[in-house]
Amino acid sequence: MKINSSNLSTSTIAVTVDLNIKAGFTGMMIVQMENGVEKAQFPLRRGEFFGSLEDFLNTARMVGYQIIPPAAQVKA
């Protein structure tokens, strides 16, 4: 990993990350960073996406699923 020292005084830095992928890979990767250091990486398979629970629920609604929250539990 290389950090561009000319950007250290700003709130953003340029980071070079070595990706462990197969030759000819085409797709998207998730890279986990901690304190500016790469901790993990994971390639997404074709058709996969990465998002929040809210993103998932919105996507489900867009394709026609009805989201029904669990009923409130009644205390006995």
C-alpha positions as a Markdown table, in Angstrom:
| # | Residue | x | y | z |
|---|---|---|---|---|
| 1 | Met | 0.0 | 0.0 | 0.0 |
| 2 | Lys | 1.3 | 3.4 | -0.9 |
| 3 | Ile | 0.0 | 6.7 | 0.6 |
| 4 | Asn | 0.4 | 9.9 | -1.4 |
| 5 | Ser | 2.2 | 12.0 | 1.2 |
| 6 | Ser | 1.3 | 15.2 | -0.7 |
| 7 | Asn | -2.3 | 14.7 | 0.4 |
| 8 | Leu | -1.6 | 14.0 | 4.1 |
| 9 | Ser | -2.6 | 17.5 | 5.2 |
| 10 | Thr | -6.1 | 17.2 | 3.8 |
| 11 | Ser | -9.0 | 15.1 | 4.9 |
| 12 | Thr | -8.6 | 12.6 | 2.1 |
| 13 | Ile | -5.6 | 10.5 | 1.0 |
| 14 | Ala | -4.9 | 8.5 | -2.1 |
| 15 | Val | -4.3 | 4.8 | -1.2 |
| 16 | Thr | -3.0 | 2.1 | -3.5 |
| 17 | Val | -4.4 | -1.4 | -2.8 |
| 18 | Asp | -3.1 | -4.6 | -4.2 |
| 19 | Leu | -6.1 | -6.7 | -5.2 |
| 20 | Asn | -5.8 | -10.5 | -5.1 |
| 21 | Ile | -7.8 | -11.5 | -8.1 |
| 22 | Lys | -7.6 | -14.0 | -11.0 |
| 23 | Ala | -6.1 | -12.9 | -14.3 |
| 24 | Gly | -8.8 | -11.4 | -16.5 |
| 25 | Phe | -11.2 | -10.6 | -13.6 |
| 26 | Thr | -14.0 | -8.3 | -14.5 |
| 27 | Gly | -16.4 | -7.2 | -11.8 |
| 28 | Met | -16.7 | -5.3 | -8.5 |
| 29 | Met | -14.7 | -5.7 | -5.3 |
| 30 | Ile | -15.5 | -4.8 | -1.7 |
| 31 | Val | -12.4 | -3.5 | 0.1 |
| 32 | Gln | -12.5 | -3.1 | 3.9 |
| 33 | Met | -10.2 | -0.4 | 5.3 |
| 34 | Glu | -9.3 | 0.4 | 8.9 |
| 35 | Asn | -7.4 | 3.5 | 9.7 |
| 36 | Gly | -6.3 | 3.9 | 6.1 |
| 37 | Val | -5.0 | 0.3 | 5.9 |
| 38 | Glu | -6.6 | -2.5 | 3.9 |
| 39 | Lys | -8.0 | -5.2 | 6.1 |
| 40 | Ala | -9.9 | -7.4 | 3.7 |
| 41 | Gln | -11.2 | -7.7 | 0.2 |
| 42 | Phe | -14.0 | -9.7 | -1.4 |
| 43 | Pro | -15.0 | -10.0 | -5.1 |
| 44 | Leu | -18.7 | -9.8 | -5.8 |
| 45 | Arg | -20.2 | -12.5 | -8.0 |
| 46 | Arg | -22.1 | -11.5 | -11.1 |
| 47 | Gly | -25.5 | -10.2 | -10.1 |
| 48 | Glu | -24.5 | -9.5 | -6.4 |
| 49 | Phe | -24.7 | -6.1 | -4.9 |
| 50 | Phe | -23.6 | -4.6 | -1.7 |
| 51 | Gly | -25.8 | -2.3 | 0.4 |
| 52 | Ser | -27.6 | -1.6 | 3.6 |
| 53 | Leu | -30.8 | -3.2 | 4.9 |
| 54 | Glu | -32.7 | -0.2 | 3.6 |
| 55 | Asp | -31.2 | -0.7 | 0.1 |
| 56 | Phe | -32.3 | -4.3 | 0.2 |
| 57 | Leu | -35.8 | -3.5 | 1.3 |
| 58 | Asn | -36.1 | -0.8 | -1.4 |
| 59 | Thr | -34.9 | -3.2 | -4.0 |
| 60 | Ala | -37.4 | -5.9 | -2.9 |
| 61 | Arg | -40.2 | -3.3 | -3.1 |
| 62 | Met | -39.1 | -2.2 | -6.6 |
| 63 | Val | -39.4 | -5.8 | -7.9 |
| 64 | Gly | -42.9 | -6.3 | -6.3 |
| 65 | Tyr | -42.3 | -7.8 | -2.9 |
| 66 | Gln | -44.5 | -6.5 | -0.1 |
| 67 | Ile | -42.5 | -5.9 | 3.1 |
| 68 | Ile | -44.6 | -6.6 | 6.2 |
| 69 | Pro | -43.0 | -5.8 | 9.6 |
| 70 | Pro | -43.6 | -8.3 | 12.4 |
| 71 | Ala | -46.6 | -7.7 | 14.5 |
| 72 | Ala | -46.1 | -6.0 | 17.8 |
| 73 | Gln | -45.7 | -8.6 | 20.5 |
| 74 | Val | -48.3 | -8.4 | 23.3 |
| 75 | Lys | -47.0 | -8.9 | 26.8 |
| 76 | Ala | -49.1 | -11.4 | 28.9 |
